[in-house]
Amino acid sequence: MSVATKFLHRVSSKFRRQSFALNALDLKLEKYLDFDDGFFIEAGANDGVQQSNTLYFERYRGWRGLLVEPVPELAERCRTNRPRCLVENTALVADDYESPTVEMRYCDLMSLVKGGMKSSQEEEEHIRSGCDCQQVETRELTVPACTLSQLLDRHQIMQIDLLSLDVEGFELPALRGLDFRRHAPRFLLIEARYREEIDTYLSSWYEPLAELSHHDVLYRKLTPQSHSKS
């Protein structure tokens, strides 16, 4: 196959690729993560396909990764739908969280940790909206709790290219369970419900790189040069 033919094949196959993420976030991400054979973590993975931010990179760019999903039946679907991935059925918590479990409210793609939002009213509105638009019924469930760094130690993962975090208002506790001195992903894609506090918490390690939607923010790990300028 000639060089020109290979180039045309590569271009045509790229145009045939399917987006899986909401708002085509995966296609927008590729502009910044345009390389093969990376490693991702997707927290809030649902069934591994619905609105997945990482399936595109696994299917078309040869990435591997870890899917984290707290709802047991959804985690099981991740294992079926994404057999090449590691899958953990757990909710991500801060490193000072003491209980082995977390109380959640099921709402499919909009499931959340009880008490994870700023007010009970905000939580109720979120659940009501999610049930209405997805035609599902909510229920309460108890799921395992774990910090992200504990998961990474368990699987001996050290190099992470992308952490995708979609945990419905529980972003900050999940981030507080990640030891950036040992496990600092190159990029973070966060559905940032409380953007200001996340920016503040990450400011020593990351800088905002792009707003890929009205609430999805891509952060880039600071380089030593960036640290010296701050």
C-alpha positions in Angstrom: 0.0 0.0 0.0 1.5 3.4 -1.0 2.0 6.2 1.4 -0.8 8.2 -0.3 -3.2 5.2 0.0 -2.4 4.8 3.6 -3.0 8.5 4.3 -6.4 8.4 2.5 -7.4 5.2 4.4 -6.5 6.9 7.7 -8.5 10.0 6.8 -11.5 8.2 5.5 -11.6 5.9 8.6 -11.5 8.9 10.9 -14.6 10.4 9.2 -16.4 7.2 9.8 -15.8 7.2 13.6 -18.7 7.5 15.9 -19.0 9.8 18.9 -20.3 8.2 22.1 -20.1 11.1 24.5 -22.8 13.7 25.3 -22.2 16.9 23.3 -19.5 15.1 21.3 -17.0 15.6 24.2 -14.9 12.7 22.9 -14.4 14.3 19.5 -13.6 17.7 21.2 -11.1 15.9 23.5 -9.2 14.4 20.6 -8.0 17.8 19.7 -6.0 17.8 22.9 -5.3 14.1 23.3 -4.5 13.2 19.7 -2.3 10.2 20.3 -2.7 6.4 20.4 -2.3 3.8 23.2 -3.1 6.0 26.2 -4.6 5.1 29.6 -7.8 6.5 30.9 -9.9 6.4 34.1 -13.6 7.1 33.7 -15.4 7.6 37.0 -19.2 7.7 36.7 -18.9 5.2 33.8 -22.6 4.1 33.8 -22.8 1.1 31.5 -19.6 1.9 29.7 -21.4 3.0 26.5 -24.1 5.5 27.3 -22.5 9.0 27.1 -19.1 7.5 27.6 -16.2 9.9 27.3 -13.6 7.2 26.8 -15.1 4.5 24.6 -14.1 6.5 21.5 -10.4 6.4 22.6 -10.5 2.7 23.4 -12.2 1.7 20.1 -10.4 4.0 17.7 -7.1 5.0 19.3 -6.1 1.9 21.1 -6.4 3.2 24.7 -6.9 1.0 27.8 -8.4 2.0 31.1 -10.2 1.7 34.3 -14.0 2.2 34.6 -15.4 3.2 38.0 -19.1 2.8 38.5 -20.9 2.7 41.9 -24.3 1.2 40.8 -23.8 -2.6 40.9 -25.9 -3.5 37.8 -24.3 -0.7 35.8 -20.8 -1.9 36.8 -21.7 -5.4 35.6 -22.8 -3.9 32.3 -19.4 -2.2 32.0 -17.8 -5.6 32.4 -19.9 -6.9 29.5 -19.7 -3.9 27.3 -16.0 -3.1 27.9 -14.2 -6.4 28.4 -10.8 -4.9 27.7 -11.2 -2.5 30.6 -10.6 -2.9 34.3 -13.9 -2.3 36.2 -14.4 -1.3 39.8 -17.9 -1.2 41.5 -17.3 1.6 44.0 -18.0 5.2 44.8 -15.0 7.5 45.0 -14.5 9.3 48.3 -12.0 11.6 50.0 -9.0 10.2 51.9 -10.5 11.2 55.3 -13.8 9.3 54.6 -14.2 6.7 57.3 -17.1 4.5 56.3 -16.6 1.5 54.0 -19.9 2.4 52.2 -21.7 5.3 50.7 -25.5 6.0 50.5 -26.6 6.8 47.0 -29.8 7.7 45.1 -30.2 5.8 41.8 -31.2 7.8 38.7 -29.3 6.0 35.9 -27.0 8.6 34.3 -27.8 11.1 37.0 -27.3 8.9 40.1 -25.7 10.7 43.0 -24.3 10.4 46.5 -26.8 11.4 49.1 -25.8 14.7 50.7 -23.3 15.4 47.9 -24.9 18.5 46.7 -25.1 21.9 48.4 -28.7 21.5 49.6 -31.4 18.9 49.8 -33.5 21.1 47.5 -30.8 21.0 44.8 -30.6 17.2 45.2 -34.4 16.7 44.9 -34.6 18.9 41.8 -31.7 17.0 40.3 -33.4 13.6 41.0 -36.8 14.8 39.8 -35.3 16.1 36.5 -33.3 13.0 35.9 -36.3 10.7 36.5 -38.5 12.7 34.2 -36.1 13.0 31.3 -34.8 9.3 31.5 -38.2 7.8 32.5 -36.7 5.9 35.4 -37.6 5.5 39.1 -35.3 6.5 41.9 -34.3 4.3 44.8 -31.7 4.4 47.6 -28.8 2.0 47.6 -25.6 1.4 49.6 -22.4 0.9 47.7 -18.7 0.3 48.5 -16.5 3.4 49.1 -12.9 3.7 48.0 -10.4 6.5 47.2 -9.1 6.8 43.7 -5.5 6.3 44.9 -6.5 3.1 46.6 -7.9 1.8 43.4 -4.7 2.8 41.5 -2.5 1.1 44.1 -4.7 -2.0 43.9 -4.1 -2.2 40.1 -0.5 -0.8 40.2 -1.4 2.0 37.9 1.0 4.9 37.8 0.7 6.5 34.4 -2.7 8.1 33.6 -3.3 10.2 30.5 -6.9 11.1 31.3 -9.2 11.1 34.3 -12.8 11.7 33.3 -14.9 12.6 36.3 -18.7 12.7 36.1 -20.1 12.2 39.6 -23.0 14.7 39.9 -21.7 17.2 42.4 -19.3 14.9 44.3 -16.3 16.0 42.3 -14.4 17.6 45.1 -14.6 14.6 47.5 -13.5 12.3 44.7 -10.5 14.5 43.9 -9.6 14.6 47.5 -9.1 10.8 47.3 -6.4 11.2 44.7 -2.8 11.7 45.8 -1.4 14.0 43.2 2.2 13.4 44.4 1.9 9.8 43.2 -1.0 9.7 40.8 -1.3 12.9 38.7 -3.1 12.3 35.4 -1.9 14.4 32.5 -5.4 15.7 31.8 -8.6 15.9 33.9 -12.0 16.2 32.2 -14.5 17.2 34.9 -18.2 17.8 34.8 -17.7 20.7 37.2 -21.0 21.5 39.0 -19.1 23.7 41.5 -16.5 25.2 39.2 -14.9 27.8 41.5 -14.1 25.4 44.3 -12.7 22.8 41.9 -10.4 25.4 40.2 -9.2 26.5 43.7 -8.5 23.0 44.8 -6.6 22.1 41.6 -4.7 25.3 41.2 -1.4 23.9 42.6 -1.4 21.0 40.2 -3.5 21.9 37.2 -4.6 24.8 35.0 -7.9 25.0 33.0 -7.2 24.3 29.4 -10.6 24.4 27.7 -14.3 24.5 28.4 -15.7 21.7 26.2 -19.3 22.4 27.2 -21.1 24.8 29.6 -20.0 22.6 32.5 -17.3 20.2 31.2 -13.8 21.6 31.8 -10.5 20.1 30.6 -7.6 20.7 32.9 -3.9 20.2 32.1 -1.2 19.2 34.5 1.1 22.0 35.3 4.7 21.7 34.1 7.7 22.6 36.3 8.0 25.7 34.3 4.4 26.6 35.0 5.0 26.1 38.7 8.0 28.4 38.7 6.0 31.2 37.1 3.2 31.0 39.6 
